[in-house]
């Protein structure tokens, strides 16, 4: 094979499917370090780590909240059982399955956390990647305001522990609008058009389509934004039954978060529903100022197969989280010239150094150390910092 043909073949082999990528040195190490920082924060608050499989039977993946991921899931036939399987597109549904089966008799509240990759058929509008890393936590059992607050504060604390700054949380009531439209019998194509107008925050269109609910819907939409201003806007709103309950929960949870975290920017959006369709209680999204997209999302849902047992949790999206952190940099590394006894390198590693051993005799030790990205050289018994020249 000629050099040109070989280069062409290598280029072809390096081509990956759309939305997939190789994570190279430095970035891969940085991602792993951040994930462990997040998991360490979860573990410190009693969340036990679990590791579900990459592939499951689709009947399990699409149960309960997993139905929302049906169109995003790669499917394949299991040659052993002849049953259809899916490559997970989201980890949350797997945690719900574990809670309902393997850990059904475990004491509640059940606190679980995880980290793992997911694969999706199509990329999202804001993220071209289809292979994603998710890190998250789930609190299974109590349907209480305290549990909702714990989940949100845990997500904030974990992001801060990883180095994220200028955080904000947007808290929603996903069931409010569906409950209100049901009371006013706004369903079918008319209801779908109205929901779309609400999602787009089109006030004039909502007034035209909302009928008797239009005034209330406009008031709720106008309340979206900073929590203090929104609460004032909502003070006179009158809602029926379950819609009132959903709004009261939003107000109470957002108040508790604002009180616990005075430095956190807390916003509310009573009508936001996109992406929260299977949630049964509050929903929330996490952001960092100046970073495009959500750092994470969570909320309350029902665990399928447990007789209506509730869970509240969240998923952090590592691709966005990493954009909220400083760029990784190569730390200090110690070059061990060729022939350095291994026990000497071990003693320096025990002191926290990353060592790089020379494997061939060097004529220019400093030059070889710089070429391999080292900041220091072992010079006899001493460590010598390299200059930047």
Secondary structure, DSSP 8 states (H G I E B T S, - for coil): --HHHHHHHHHHHT---TT-----TTHHHHHHHHHHHHHHHHHHTT-EE----SEEEHHHHTSGGGGGGGGG-EEEE-TTT--EEEE-S-SHHHHHHHHHTTTTTS-SSEEEEEEEEEE-SS--SS---SEEEEEEEEEEE--SHHHHHHHHHHHHHHHHHTT--SEEEEEEEHHHHHHHHHHTT--HHHHHHHHHHHHTT-HHHHHHH-GGGHHHHHHHHHT-EEHHHHHHHHTT----HHHHHHHHHHHHHHHHHHHH-TTSEEEEETT--TT-TT-SSEEEEEEETT--S-SEEEEEEE-TTTTS-EEEEEEEEHHHHHHTS-------EEEE-TT--HHHHHHHHHTT-EEEE--S--S-HHHHHHHTT-SEEEETTEEEE----
